[in-house]
């Protein structure tokens, strides 16, 4: 048997079901890996080994009694620290919420627990999920397992770094401007942002990013993303943005391949903003899609060029929540730019927010028309690979608009439109840093996105273990 | 201009966009370069209740100027206002067109 630490869930689950692997022993091994490697990576804000062992004992007993609940039964996972886990703090990466302990689970946590998953801790993140560096001044810097001098991406950086280093078998992140897909790309794992409304946001704290935010899996491979989506998707009346989609098995069509699928490669916006090196790796991956039977054609989406103007109304929901904290001064925010942005946001007029909503709808309409010609869009997830810790200020100085750091620019269109989009590892740059291929589909066609990503992944080789994680 | 000329993709990515870009006089926002540091200080004191230090004031002022510039660009875009049928200020979350 391969070392179970490095297996994806879909290979691990049959071993647990057949009792060839014990949830208790598996969880003990996960705890040991976290204790050994997390001092270098800093992926966790809350880590609860004793509670994890208790959950593992329960899973072991249930499986022994023949009460197997499915692929996540007995599997250790983590949750980003802006998603509620009952009895544990939900900090949002901020000292302002450090003592915020809920007596309820978020819906995704409820569903994962019901599926038998073992929650071992809460992942570190960029403060208030408003940044991509995860150089968190309150809970420490998160390091990229592929190069510990570099950022993991964000804001769900602790989640992606933990999955990449095989500290846990998956995590749930939140994606406001790319915060699931970006760290997925930079850490060499899969990040999937489902169609808006498919996964309940109840228990995401605060829920004040309804217009653009999504919860989604960060996992080792695409098959695991489909399995996790099967667990966490579903209508939830507690979330006003939840949509009642027809029930389906997202894993059922995973192996149908690329044949017959039409893949659009945008001729504007995406590759123009990516580095030549990232663009070349992604174009090679798109070539692989063609080899697998996809019909690849160029498409143009001119309205995306106006995307930076959406920034004016983008943050209003979130910064409204932060308003009471402004008078505590910049010292209340480890990332000072959040304090500054929140102040300036108080002077955005309602009419500006309305106009950004209209612009958003026009971009969405154009993207819809484009996707009448193709089934999927293929593009780089991020313009560059992971940057060095401490260089984010230099990068911010070069950013084209006040809030839009370059690394979020390519993921943003699918937050604005709510279309499903995945980042799947597609190679490395010259420095050995992972590059992500982003595939996006029509709303509600999450299964098709997963199917195409899985076809690519199987041809390209799937999850790779970073060297620092192999040392353990 | 006939209403039908503004339907669908004509807005934003169409020719009307360029016309409005060349005519920034459409914007209600005056050129931000006229915004003084003292005005920014007063605005923040009035709307947010904060007395800013000189360093903070400089940074906030720069961000505010950038925001005003973006608002001017947004206002100069053709967002389809000529055809009220196309105008919605809510997020479109439909799964089908």
HADDOCK unambig.tbl for C-alpha pairs under 7 A between the chains (distance, minus, plus):
assign (segid A and resid 302 and name CA) (segid B and resid 13 and name CA) 5.79 0.50 0.50
assign (segid A and resid 303 and name CA) (segid B and resid 12 and name CA) 6.23 0.50 0.50
assign (segid A and resid 303 and name CA) (segid B and resid 13 and name CA) 5.26 0.50 0.50
assign (segid A and resid 309 and name CA) (segid B and resid 70 and name CA) 5.98 0.50 0.50
assign (segid A and resid 309 and name CA) (segid B and resid 74 and name CA) 6.17 0.50 0.50
assign (segid A and resid 312 and name CA) (segid B and resid 67 and name CA) 6.73 0.50 0.50
assign (segid A and resid 312 and name CA) (segid B and resid 70 and name CA) 6.97 0.50 0.50
assign (segid A and resid 312 and name CA) (segid B and resid 71 and name CA) 6.95 0.50 0.50
assign (segid A and resid 327 and name CA) (segid B and resid 50 and name CA) 6.42 0.50 0.50
assign (segid A and resid 340 and name CA) (segid B and resid 60 and name CA) 6.17 0.50 0.50
assign (segid A and resid 344 and name CA) (segid B and resid 60 and name CA) 6.72 0.50 0.50
assign (segid A and resid 344 and name CA) (segid B and resid 63 and name CA) 6.92 0.50 0.50
assign (segid A and resid 344 and name CA) (segid B and resid 64 and name CA) 6.01 0.50 0.50
assign (segid A and resid 352 and name CA) (segid B and resid 71 and name CA) 6.83 0.50 0.50
assign (segid A and resid 354 and name CA) (segid B and resid 89 and name CA) 5.24 0.50 0.50
assign (segid A and resid 357 and name CA) (segid B and resid 89 and name CA) 5.34 0.50 0.50
assign (segid A and resid 357 and name CA) (segid B and resid 90 and name CA) 6.09 0.50 0.50
assign (segid A and resid 357 and name CA) (segid B and resid 91 and name CA) 6.11 0.50 0.50
assign (segid A and resid 358 and name CA) (segid B and resid 79 and name CA) 6.71 0.50 0.50
assign (segid A and resid 358 and name CA) (segid B and resid 87 and name CA) 6.86 0.50 0.50
assign (segid A and resid 358 and name CA) (segid B and resid 88 and name CA) 5.96 0.50 0.50
assign (segid A and resid 358 and name CA) (segid B and resid 89 and name CA) 5.31 0.50 0.50
assign (segid A and resid 359 and name CA) (segid B and resid 79 and name CA) 6.29 0.50 0.50
assign (segid A and resid 361 and name CA) (segid B and resid 91 and name CA) 6.56 0.50 0.50
assign (segid A and resid 361 and name CA) (segid B and resid 92 and name CA) 6.07 0.50 0.50
assign (segid A and resid 366 and name CA) (segid B and resid 9 and name CA) 6.31 0.50 0.50
assign (segid A and resid 402 and name CA) (segid B and resid 63 and name CA) 6.58 0.50 0.50
assign (segid A and resid 402 and name CA) (segid B and resid 66 and name CA) 6.60 0.50 0.50
assign (segid A and resid 443 and name CA) (segid B and resid 95 and name CA) 5.47 0.50 0.50
assign (segid A and resid 444 and name CA) (segid B and resid 95 and name CA) 6.30 0.50 0.50
